[in-house]
Amino acid sequence: MDFIKRYTTREGIRMSVAVTTDTVETARVRHDLWPVATAALGRTMTGAILLASDFKNHENVSLRLDGDGPLGVVHVDAFADNTVRGYVDHPHTDVPLVRAGKLNVGAAVGHNGEVKVTRFTQLTQDYTSASPIQSGEVAEDLAYYLFTSEQVPSTISLGVLVDTDMKTIVAGGFIVQAMPDATDEALAQVEQNISDLGPITEYLKDHPNAEGLVERILFGMDVNEVFESPVEFKCTCSRDRFAEILMTLNKADQKAILEDATTELVCHYCNEKYHFDSQELEAIFKEASQVS
């Protein structure tokens, strides 16, 4: 089962780890993603879950990568209950590999464009901020965003490993941040530990549940686990919500849609399909006219 765990240390370091293999695979199947699209969306979903792992507020996060690559927009919503949903504009994108076995996510997303983050909390007004895309590889872009837009120095590692049959082998990542009381010695140690770790996908391939990852990165520190929660792909769409959208159609659109025996509506975020026959639509439009 996928999960997110959060940790703090007495030395002033906080860390979140997420394993998202099943979540990414669900997204792949729902959107019929090709490998580089799976990697890009999977990294972004994992990153959004980590960004939403606020230690004080119950927070929803919308993360949008709008690059100049063939993938188009990558959009993800991560919710306070650690569910996540998302899509890419062009799921059947294919670009040349960086090298054998290495997907070129940066080329698919694009090296120019914008990272936009919107934070929704119950305590304060919604907050949206943006920063330029740095590489399109997602982790570096999110770290740059956090540093420039929220003034939070962070190290982020995100990875998705896709098999030759397009299935997700492993997916996950971590974020490490310095709190105001972090010591220089602790920061230097963590930096070295992360450097020694190597690619997160290689680690997860050998340790699918991230076993020992925190101990490797926070080696020698007084670590306290403060939170654990399951993670899953889950959308907020429903048949009732689509019915509410249908109620907002004008008379001309209502007439046009009633010409078909059945109308199919598809959720952009999760690709779920909802069907309404003409009798159902007539009842919905009648209710709408009575309400108005």
N, C-alpha and C positions, 0 to 999 in steps of 0.2 A: 504494500500500500504506500502511495506517495505521502510525503510529509514535509513540514517545515519545522525546524527547531531553532530556538534563539538562545544565545549565551551571553553572559557578561563575565569579565574578569576583574579581579581586585586591582590589576595593573592599568585599568582604564581602557580596555578594549571590549568592543561588543561585536558579535558575529551571528549571522543567520545562515543556516544551511537548508537547502531545499532539494529533495529528490522528486522529480516530476516525470518519470518515465511513462507511467500509465496515462498521465494527463496529456502529455505530448502525443502519445499514440492515439488517444481518443480524438484529439484535434486532427491528426493526420487522416484518420479514417473518415471523420465527419466531412472534412473539406477536400478529400481526395488529393492530398498534398504530394507533390514530387519532393525528392530528397532535400534540395536546398531550401525549399519553402518550409519543409518540416523543421529544418535546423534553425531557420530565421524566426519562425513563429514560436518554436519551442524555447529558444533562448529568450525571446521577448516575454513569453508567458512566465518563465522562471524568474526573469528580472523583475517583472511587475509584482509577482508574489513577494519577492525579497524587498522591494521598495515599499510594499504595503505592510511590511512586518514592523510597524511602528511600535515602540515599546510603551507608549503612553495612551495613544488614541486608537479607537476603533476606526479604521480608515479604509476607504475604497480608493483605488488608483486607476486612472486611465492612462495608458502609455501608447503613444503614436509615433512611429518612425515613418517619416515621409521623405524618402530618398529619391535619387534620380536613376535608380537601377530598375531592371525589368520587373522586379517583384511588385512594384507599386507601394502602396501604403501597407504597413503592418500595424494593426490596431489590437490592443489587448485591454481588457478590464479585469482587474484583480479586486476581489471583495474582502471585506473584513472577516468573513467566515472562512477565508483561505480557499475559496472557489475561484475559478478563473475561466475566462472565455476569450476568443480572439479569432481573427481572420487575416488573410493577406489578399490583396486585390487580384493577384494572378497566381493561383495555386500550382499551375502547371509550368512554372518557370524552370528553365534549365540553363546553367552557365558552365563553362569549362572548369574542371577541378583545379585547385591550387597545385596539387600533386596527387599521386595515387592515394585514394582514401580520404582526401581532405577537401570538403566542400567549400566553395568560395562564397560565403555568406555576404562578405563585403561587396563583392561585385553584384550580387543579386539585389541587395538593399540599395546600394549606391554609396558613393563617397561624398556626395554633396546633398544637403537637405537639412532637415530639422528633426530634433527629438523634442516632443512636447509631452509634458506630464501634467495631469490634473489630479489634485488630491481633494477628496470629498471627506469631510469629517463632520461629526455631529456637534463639535465644539466650536468650530470657527467657520468663516466663510470659505467657500470653495476657492482653491488656489491653483492657477495655471501658470506654468513657466516653461521656457523653451531654451534650447541651446543648439548650436550647429552639430550636425553629424561629423564625427571625426574619422571613422573608418568603415562604418556600416557593419562592423562585426558584433555590434550590440553591447557587449560588456564594457568595452572602452568608451562607447558613446554614453552609456548610463553613468559611468564613473565621472566623465567630463561634465555631464549635466549636474550631478550632485555637487561637484566642486564649484562650478561657476554659478549655478542658479540657487543652490541651497547652502553653499559654503560648508559642505560636509566632505572632508577628504575620505575617500573610500577606495578599497580594492575590491573589484568584482570579477568573478570568474564564472562563465556560463558555458555549458556544452551540451550538444546533442549528437549522439552517434547513431547513424542510420545504416541498416543492413542492406545487402545487395537486393533483397526482396522488398525494399522500401520501408520495412517495419522499423520502429524505434527500438534500438538495443538498450541504451541508457540515456537519461537526460537529467540535468540538475545543475546546481551551482551554489555559490556562496558569496556573501558580502561581509567584509571586515571594515569596521569604522573605529576611528579614534575618538574617545570621549574627551572632554576638556582636561581631565586629570590624567590622561595617558602619559606614561613616561617615555622618554626618548629611547631608553634601553628596550622597553617592550615593543615599541614600534619597529625598531631595527631588527629585533628577533623575529617578529611576525613577517616582516618583509623578506627576510632570508628564508624562513620556513615556506612561504608561498613560492618563492623562486625555486626552492629545492623540490617542491611538489610536482611541478610539470603540468601538462594539460589536464584539466579536470575530467575530460572524457576518458582519458587513459586510466585515471584513478577510479572512476566510477565503473569502468569495464571490469576492473579487478575487485571492486568493492561496491556492488550495485546499490547497497543501502547506505553508502558513505561511511561505512564502518572505519573508525579510526581517523577520520578526516579532521575533526575538531582537535583531537589530541596532537595531530601532526602540525597543524597551523598555530595552535596556541600552546605549543610545547613549553613546559616549564612554568606555566602560569596557573594561578588559582582560579579555576573555571567553575562557573555556576550555571546550570541549565535553568532557564527561567520560563520557557514556554515550549509546548509541542502541540501540533495540530495536524490532522490529515489534510491533504490537498487533493482537489479533483477538478476536472473540467465540468462546469455546470453553467448553463445559461439562464437568464431571467425571463426568457420569452415564454409565452403560453398562448393557448387558443383564445382565452379571454382577452389578452392584450391585443392580439391581432383583430379581434372583433371590435375592440374600442377604436383601433385605427380605421377600420372600415366605416365606422359610424361618422368619421370626420369627412368622408368623401362628399364632393358636391353632387348635385343632381345629374349632371352630364356624365360624370364618372360612374355614378351608380347605374345609370342606364346602360352604359357601355359594358360594365362588368356583368350585368344580368343577361347579356346576350349569350354567354357561355353556360353550359349545363353545370360545370364545376370550375371553381377558381382555386388555383394553388398559390399560396403565399409562402415565401421562404425567408427564414431568419438569416440575416447577413452574418451574425456572430457565430452561429452554431450549425447552420445549414439544415435545421429542422424544417420539415415541410408541413403545412397546415392546409387542409382542403375544406372548402365551403361550397355546398351545392346551392342552386338558385333559390330554393325555398328558405334555407338558412339566411341567405343574403337578404331576401325580401323582409324577413322578420327583423334582421339587424337594422335595415334602413328604415323600417316602420318605427322601430323603437327610437332611432335617432331623430326622426321627424317629430315624435311626441315630446322628446326631451327639449328640443330646440323651440 
